[in-house]
Amino acid sequence: MSVLGMVEYNSIAIGIHASDAMVKAAPIELIESHPIDPGKYLSAVTGDVASVEASVKAGVDAAGPGAVVYSFVLPNLHEQILPALKGTRKISGPSAVGVLETRSAASIVVAADAACKAAPVRLVTLHLALRIGGKGYTTFTGEVADVEAGVAAGAHEAGDDLLQHVVIPNPYDEILDRLNSPDSYWRGG
């Protein structure tokens, strides 16, 4: 069973300080700890449930009132989430693509987890705020009905943090190529 804890801070300095408190609080693995747009900071940890809960609590407490944008502990994380945080997966020929977009980086992870648990979809991208104004987005593929169910579950879980959600039946091949390598846009590719 995978466990993920994440805290998004509204300040880089506070985020660095609070991330230090997170790793000192319990034996966890720090998988993300860096600035994100627009001038925020994101920390993500994994480990056993008690350690991740203690780590996230320490990060929230160290940040102080008003400094946390979003935080969570997901004790039963879908197995596709951690690999997606580390990069994208190659896809080909899906019946549909689903896209969820949220206001914050941390909330998109919760939405993606809900989408993957709701239907047999394949997570492609889990993008956390870098070069997109602090937003988060995720893409996943599958049969049209499964993608629709995943988008609905993810949108529901994101709640007020949801900006947009779409289902694209029979996506064009060039769109799939961009999903396979989203950073090519930033390299001019």
Residue pairs with C-beta under 8 A, 6 or more apart in sequence:
1 75
1 76
1 77
2 46
2 76
2 77
2 78
2 79
2 81
2 82
3 46
3 47
3 48
3 49
3 52
3 73
3 74
3 75
3 76
3 77
4 44
4 45
4 46
4 52
4 73
4 74
4 77
4 81
4 82
4 109
5 28
5 44
5 45
5 46
5 52
5 53
5 55
5 56
5 71
5 72
5 73
5 74
6 32
6 42
6 43
6 44
6 45
6 56
6 70
6 71
6 72
6 106
6 109
7 15
7 18
7 19
7 22
7 42
7 43
7 56
7 59
7 60
7 63
7 68
7 70
7 71
7 106
8 36
8 40
8 41
8 42
8 68
8 69
8 70
8 71
8 104
8 105
8 106
9 15
9 18
9 40
9 41
9 42
9 43
9 63
9 67
9 68
9 69
10 40
10 66
10 67
10 68
10 69
11 39
11 40
11 41
11 67
12 35
12 39
12 40
12 41
14 41
14 63
14 64
14 67
15 33
15 35
15 40
15 41
15 42
15 43
15 63
16 33
16 41
17 62
17 63
18 43
18 58
18 59
18 60
18 62
18 63
18 67
19 30
19 33
19 41
19 43
19 59
20 62
21 58
21 59
21 61
21 62
22 28
22 30
22 43
22 45
22 55
22 56
22 58
22 59
22 62
23 30
23 45
23 55
24 58
25 54
25 55
25 57
25 58
25 59
26 47
26 50
26 51
26 52
26 54
26 55
26 58
27 47
27 51
28 45
28 46
28 47
28 51
28 52
28 55
29 45
29 46
29 47
30 43
30 44
30 45
31 44
31 45
31 46
31 82
31 85
31 86
32 42
32 43
32 44
32 85
32 128
33 41
33 42
33 43
33 44
34 41
34 42
35 41
35 42
36 42
36 105
36 128
36 129
36 130
36 134
37 129
37 130
37 131
37 132
37 133
37 134
37 135
38 133
38 134
40 69
40 105
40 129
40 134
42 105
42 106
42 128
42 129
43 59
44 85
44 109
45 52
45 55
45 56
46 52
46 82
47 55
49 73
49 75
52 73
52 75
53 73
56 71
56 72
56 73
59 71
60 68
60 71
69 104
69 106
70 104
70 105
70 106
70 107
70 161
71 106
72 106
72 109
72 110
74 81
74 109
74 110
74 113
77 113
78 112
78 113
78 116
78 117
78 123
80 116
80 122
80 123
81 109
81 112
81 113
81 116
81 123
81 126
83 89
83 123
84 112
84 123
84 124
84 125
84 126
84 138
85 109
85 126
85 128
88 124
88 125
88 179
88 180
88 181
88 182
89 122
89 123
89 124
90 180
91 122
91 124
91 141
91 176
91 179
91 180
92 176
93 176
94 122
94 141
94 142
94 147
94 171
94 176
95 141
95 142
95 143
95 144
95 147
95 169
95 170
96 141
96 142
96 143
96 144
96 146
96 147
96 148
96 167
96 168
96 169
96 170
96 171
97 124
97 139
97 140
97 141
97 147
97 167
97 168
97 171
97 175
97 176
97 179
98 115
98 121
98 139
98 140
98 141
98 142
98 147
98 148
98 150
98 151
98 154
98 165
98 166
98 167
98 168
99 137
99 138
99 139
99 151
99 164
99 165
99 166
99 168
100 108
100 111
100 112
100 115
100 137
100 138
100 151
100 154
100 155
100 158
100 162
100 164
100 165
101 108
101 135
101 136
101 137
101 162
101 163
101 164
101 165
102 108
102 111
102 135
102 136
102 137
102 158
102 161
102 162
102 163
103 134
103 135
103 161
103 162
103 163
104 129
104 134
104 135
104 136
104 161
105 128
105 129
105 134
105 135
105 136
106 128
106 136
107 136
107 158
107 161
108 126
108 127
108 128
108 135
108 136
108 137
108 138
108 158
109 126
109 128
109 136
110 157
110 158
111 138
111 154
111 155
111 157
111 158
111 161
111 162
112 123
112 126
112 138
112 140
112 154
113 157
114 153
114 154
114 156
114 157
115 121
115 123
115 138
115 140
115 150
115 151
115 153
115 154
115 157
116 123
116 140
116 150
117 153
118 149
118 150
118 152
118 153
118 154
119 142
119 145
119 146
119 147
119 149
119 150
119 153
120 142
120 146
121 140
121 141
121 142
121 146
121 147
121 150
122 140
122 141
122 142
123 138
123 139
123 140
124 139
124 140
124 141
124 179
124 180
125 137
125 138
125 139
125 179
125 182
126 136
126 138
127 136
127 137
127 138
127 182
128 136
129 135
129 136
131 186
135 163
138 154
139 179
140 147
140 150
141 147
142 150
144 167
144 169
147 167
148 167
151 165
151 166
151 167
154 165
155 162
155 165
168 175
178 184
178 185
181 189
